[in-house]
Amino acid sequence: MNTPLPLLFKRLAGKSVLLVGDFYLDEQIQGRITGMSAEGPYPRIAIESRTHQPGAAGHVAMLLSDWGIRVKLAGFIGDDPGGIALRRKFKERQIDTEALLAIRGTTTRGQIRIAVQGDHYPQQEIVRLDAPVADPVANEMCDSLFGQIESALPGFDALVVVEKERSFLTAGRLQPLVRLAQEHGVRLVGDSERQLHLFEDFDAITPNERELLAAVPEEQNIEGAARLLQNRLECRSIYVSLGSRGLLVVGADGTPGHIATAVQPVFDVTGAGETVVAAVAAGSLADLDPQETAHLANLLAGLAVTRPGLTRLPIEIIQQAERRQEAQVQANKIVSESELVEIVRQAQTQGKRVVWTNGCYDLVHAGHILYLEKARALGDLLVLGLNSDASVRLSKGPNRPIVNQEQRARLMSALSCVDQVIIFDDESPLKIIDRLRPDIYAKGGDYTVDTINQDERRLVEGYGGKISLLPGVEGMSTTHLIERILKTYRDQDDSRNPA
């Protein structure tokens, strides 16, 4: 993501969401298998803990609330103890439940998950119990609910719909809300297991792969199905959860983008879909573009599946996860020649422009950063060839480098403008350039076409590459920096030891 998380959450402060959908109270039972029953072929489980958490749209509400967003709920629950407990949990988070209507004589929906562990295996879910499908809600109750929604909607920044049961949401009821939202600049985000057709003219929808292909049975290619559904619904963006394969995003221009999931152990996929819905809503409210929103959703869903049950994701936990992910990304930027060849080929196959530059980057200063940012702006992928310690000694003399190649490579990989780093031993990276064939060859400082390495120039021009010369910043060079440091310490010594 280009937008720092602290800035993202700062943008979300004071934002508001009207959340319409199906609200569950889910129960998680954790226990330990103590043996097999003598009465039948089933295990005996000693219960160690029982917890209740809002599920479905309720889990989305809890996530949004954790991120500083004001949330109002609209939907139906039972007038039973489960409904009372669910309403209490929302009120503890200062979530508005005025439009969460209780239906007399009904049971609050939910799931019961039973997870066990033993002496020789970790905790895992062994059974999930679903409540019976709810009966359709009476028309007069629906009319009352949608009257409240219509009155409240103009005062919110986003309308988020999370539909599970086909119990009360219909196109006829939803489309007037869509028109009202558009009149008042309210963002629209929708998620449904079976009724994606409801979300015409929405800003974003968030199906998983199975839901997408069920909605577009005539097209079984994921990208094709996503574009077809997007065109059919005229929605701005579609985010398709692909499980372990990550997330597919198709923005307003119809161009698909795939966000890969970081490799990590999966503990429990429960709540991953709701996490994507909440992340997409947050990205929309923070004015992120679809690619950045997809990266956010991928990060948060990946974090959710590493934890048991319906996991809350407070801001500090998300920031810790991003720091760990960034550290892994930086480590992965430093590649071998064979790895880099494959990366460059794949990028060029996708129509991306690859920029090459190289240097020692011994003592990094502002001039280096400004140059690399300009070089990255020339294309889509910046590859930095870093002179090894031996290569630096060939060009700079036996007293250089000041900083060894491992530390220099790690430092350069930490820069967001640098996509890949490769260390080379020769005085010139001619052989690597020949293998990579980058689209753009960039040089900085005071170089001209006639003073750059002419063998490199002939190679690049020979295969049709472009040479780009980016002027440096006057007075900024590693040599100049070393001279200033030496002069400063000499002057200090002279002042301490006058003749």
Sequence and secondary structure as in RCSB ss.txt:
>XXXX:A:sequence
MNTPLPLLFKRLAGKSVLLVGDFYLDEQIQGRITGMSAEGPYPRIAIESRTHQPGAAGHVAMLLSDWGIRVKLAG
FIGDDPGGIALRRKFKERQIDTEALLAIRGTTTRGQIRIAVQGDHYPQQEIVRLDAPVADPVANEMCDSLFGQIE
SALPGFDALVVVEKERSFLTAGRLQPLVRLAQEHGVRLVGDSERQLHLFEDFDAITPNERELLAAVPEEQNIEGA
ARLLQNRLECRSIYVSLGSRGLLVVGADGTPGHIATAVQPVFDVTGAGETVVAAVAAGSLADLDPQETAHLANLL
AGLAVTRPGLTRLPIEIIQQAERRQEAQVQANKIVSESELVEIVRQAQTQGKRVVWTNGCYDLVHAGHILYLEKA
RALGDLLVLGLNSDASVRLSKGPNRPIVNQEQRARLMSALSCVDQVIIFDDESPLKIIDRLRPDIYAKGGDYTVD
TINQDERRLVEGYGGKISLLPGVEGMSTTHLIERILKTYRDQDDSRNPA
>XXXX:A:secstr
  S HHHHHHHHTT EEEEEEEEEEEEEEEEEEEEE SSSSSEEEEEEEEEEEEEEHHHHHHHHHHTT EEEEEE
EEESSHHHHHHHHHHHHTT EEEEEEEETT     EEEEEEE SSS  EEEEEEE        HHHHHHHHHHHH
HHGGG SEEEEEE S SS  HHHHHHHHHHHHHTT EEEEEESS GGG TT SEE  BHHHHHHH TT  SHHHH
HHHHHHHHT SEEEEE GGG EEEE TT  EEEE          TTHHHHHHHHHHHHHHTT  HHHHHHHHHHH
HHHHTTSSSS    HHHHHHHHHHHHHHHHHHHB  HHHHHHHHHHHHHTT  EEEEEE  SS  HHHHHHHHHH
HTTSSEEEEEEE HHHHHHHH TT  SS HHHHHHHHHTSTT  EEEEE SSS HHHHHHH  SEEEEEET  TT
TS HHHHHHHHHTT EEEEEE  TT  HHHHHHHHHHHHHHHHHHHS  
